Amino acid sequence: MSRRMDGCNKDLFMIRILICEDEVLISNRLTRFVQEVTAVQVHICKVYSVGEAEAYLKNNPIDLLFLDLNLHGRDGYEVLKTFIAEPFHTIVVSAYTDRAIEAYEYGVMDFIGKPFRKERIAKAISRYLEGVPPRERNLKRLCVKGKKGLEFVETGSVKFIRASGIYAELHLLDGRKKLYDKPLNQLLKILPDNFHRVHKSYVVCLTEIQRVQKEKANSYSLVLRGGDIVPLSRNKRKEILQIISLD
């Protein structure tokens, strides 16, 4: 199954999401939560009835469907019956928790009861991402906000990443810095394997490490190509030495 939105750069991983919920406030809340907890870029469309969902799915491929079960009196499962052979995943969001067993008979990935919290949405999204083949999560580009709008940053141009509150600060090979609008923990889940966490606030591209340097008070740091120095947690020292074969 393709997980890239039509018209987007082929190297950018983006989840195409359809939210089918007949209550506008709940639909907006779910949209906000999904955007806040998802590490990768998402393209979200919202529909409010079975008919609208069926019309949209006939003409638009998606990766993930959030589906309510009571849609103006019609059963949300009608959507799954019609598109049972389509290769998208479904997360049911419904107050009818007694229908959870029925949901799994349709191959639903998760069932979230109403009312829901952001943490529960985050858990469902994490479960979805864990099911994506690793090669599709090894991004070649990240989408960041620039002065003139969105721009792409090659992951191969990133030397290290520093946590910056709820954001992640990308430090590039050419000395520039770019702010990614997701926290470091979420970004780390989708980065290529050559990026490794070396400190609670730092992720480093392993090929940029030159040596491990001992500091005073039994602390350590990493010296990167070009002279940048980032802290290295003591409990990460042995692991990093093994990975980069510096011992």
C-alpha positions in Angstrom: 0.0 0.0 0.0 1.3 3.4 -0.9 1.5 5.8 2.1 2.4 8.9 0.2 -0.2 11.5 -0.7 -0.8 12.1 -4.4 1.1 15.1 -5.6 3.6 15.1 -2.7 7.3 14.5 -3.1 8.0 10.8 -3.4 10.6 10.9 -0.6 8.2 12.5 2.0 6.3 10.2 4.2 2.8 11.5 4.7 -0.3 9.8 6.2 -3.5 10.4 4.4 -6.3 10.4 7.0 -10.0 10.5 6.6 -12.1 11.3 9.7 -15.8 10.3 9.5 -17.6 11.8 12.4 -21.0 13.5 12.3 -20.5 15.8 15.3 -18.4 18.8 14.3 -16.9 19.5 17.7 -15.7 16.0 18.1 -14.4 15.9 14.6 -12.4 19.1 15.2 -11.1 17.8 18.5 -10.0 14.5 17.0 -8.3 16.4 14.1 -6.4 18.5 16.6 -5.3 15.6 18.7 -4.1 13.6 15.6 -2.1 16.6 14.4 -0.5 17.1 17.9 0.5 13.5 18.5 1.7 12.4 15.0 5.4 12.7 14.3 5.1 12.6 10.6 3.2 14.9 8.2 -0.5 14.2 7.9 -3.1 15.2 5.4 -6.6 15.1 7.0 -10.0 15.3 5.3 -13.2 15.3 7.2 -16.6 13.9 6.3 -19.8 13.8 8.3 -21.9 10.9 6.9 -21.8 7.4 5.5 -22.6 8.8 2.0 -19.9 11.4 2.1 -17.4 8.8 3.3 -18.3 6.4 0.5 -18.1 9.2 -2.1 -14.7 10.3 -0.9 -13.2 6.8 -0.7 -14.3 6.0 -4.3 -12.1 8.7 -5.6 -9.3 9.2 -3.0 -6.9 6.7 -1.6 -6.2 7.0 2.1 -4.0 5.3 4.6 -6.0 5.6 7.8 -9.7 6.0 8.6 -11.1 7.3 11.9 -14.7 6.0 11.9 -17.7 6.8 14.1 -20.4 4.2 14.2 -23.5 6.3 14.6 -23.6 8.7 11.6 -27.0 10.5 11.5 -28.7 7.2 12.3 -26.7 5.1 9.8 -24.2 2.4 10.8 -20.6 3.4 10.3 -19.8 -0.3 9.5 -21.6 0.2 6.2 -18.5 2.0 5.1 -16.3 -1.0 5.9 -18.7 -3.4 4.2 -18.4 -1.4 1.0 -14.7 -0.9 1.1 -13.6 -4.1 2.9 -11.0 -4.9 0.2 -9.4 -1.5 0.3 -5.9 -1.4 1.8 -6.4 1.3 4.5 -6.4 0.8 8.2 -9.4 1.7 10.4 -9.6 3.1 13.9 -13.2 3.1 15.3 -14.1 6.0 17.6 -17.4 5.4 19.2 -19.5 5.5 22.4 -20.9 2.1 21.5 -18.1 0.1 23.2 -20.2 -3.0 23.2 -19.6 -3.2 19.5 -15.8 -3.6 19.8 -15.8 -7.3 19.1 -17.8 -6.7 15.9 -15.2 -4.0 14.9 -12.3 -6.5 15.1 -14.3 -8.9 12.9 -13.9 -6.3 10.2 -10.2 -6.1 10.7 -10.3 -2.8 12.5 -6.9 -1.8 14.0 -8.2 -0.2 17.1 -11.4 0.8 18.9 -11.4 4.0 21.0 -14.4 4.7 23.3 -15.9 8.1 23.7 -15.2 10.4 25.4 -11.5 10.1 24.5 -8.3 11.7 25.7 -5.3 12.8 23.6 -3.2 10.1 25.2 -5.5 7.4 23.8 -5.3 8.9 20.3 -1.5 9.0 20.7 -1.5 5.3 21.6 -3.6 4.4 18.5 -1.3 6.4 16.2 1.8 4.8 17.7 0.2 1.4 17.0 -0.5 2.4 13.4 3.1 3.6 12.9 4.6 0.5 14.3 2.7 -1.4 11.6 4.3 0.6 8.8 7.3 -1.3 7.3 10.6 0.2 8.6 11.8 1.1 5.1 8.8 3.4 4.7 9.8 5.2 7.9 13.4 5.8 6.8 12.7 9.3 5.6 14.8 11.0 3.1 13.2 14.4 3.7 11.6 16.3 6.5 9.0 19.1 6.0 9.7 22.2 8.1 8.3 25.7 8.2 10.5 28.3 6.6 10.1 32.1 6.2 8.4 31.6 2.9 6.2 28.6 3.9 6.9 24.9 4.0 10.3 23.6 2.8 12.0 20.2 2.6 15.2 19.3 4.5 17.2 16.2 3.4 17.8 14.0 6.4 21.3 13.4 4.9 22.0 17.1 5.5 21.2 16.8 9.3 24.2 16.5 11.6 22.4 16.4 14.9 19.1 17.4 16.5 18.5 19.1 19.8 15.3 19.1 21.8 13.8 22.5 22.0 10.7 22.4 24.2 7.9 20.9 22.2 10.0 21.2 19.0 13.1 19.7 17.6 16.0 21.9 16.3 17.7 20.5 13.3 21.4 21.4 13.0 22.5 21.0 9.4 25.8 20.3 7.8 26.0 23.8 6.3 25.6 25.4 9.8 21.9 26.4 9.4 19.3 25.5 11.9 15.7 24.5 11.2 12.8 24.0 13.6 10.7 20.9 13.2 7.3 21.2 14.8 7.2 17.9 16.7 9.1 16.9 19.8 12.4 14.9 19.7 10.7 11.7 20.9 8.3 11.6 18.0 10.8 12.6 15.4 13.2 9.8 16.5 10.5 7.2 15.6 10.7 8.0 11.9 14.3 8.9 11.3 16.7 6.6 9.4 18.7 4.0 11.4 21.9 6.1 11.3 20.4 8.6 13.8 20.8 7.6 17.4 19.9 9.2 20.7 23.0 10.0 22.7 21.5 12.2 25.4 18.0 13.0 26.6 18.1 16.2 24.5 20.3 15.1 21.6 20.1 12.8 18.6 23.2 12.5 16.4 23.9 11.2 12.9 26.3 8.4 13.6 28.5 9.0 10.5 29.2 12.5 11.8 30.9 11.3 15.0 34.7 11.7 15.1 35.4 10.7 18.7 34.2 10.4 22.3 35.8 13.0 24.5 36.0 12.8 28.3 35.1 15.9 30.2 35.7 16.8 33.8 33.6 15.3 36.6 33.4 11.9 34.8 31.2 13.2 32.0 31.5 12.7 28.3 30.8 14.4 25.0 30.9 13.6 21.3 33.1 15.6 18.9 31.5 15.8 15.5 32.9 16.6 12.1 33.3 20.3 11.8 34.0 20.7 15.5 30.5 20.6 17.0 30.4 19.1 20.5 27.3 17.5 21.9 26.8 15.9 25.4 26.9 12.1 25.7 25.1 10.5 28.5 27.2 8.2 30.6 24.8 5.3 30.2 25.0 5.8 26.4 28.8 5.8 26.2 29.4 2.0 25.9 26.5 1.6 23.4 27.8 4.4 21.2 31.4 3.1 21.3 30.1 -0.3 20.2 28.0 1.1 17.4 30.6 3.3 15.8 33.5 0.9 16.7 35.6 3.5 18.4 36.8 1.3 21.2 
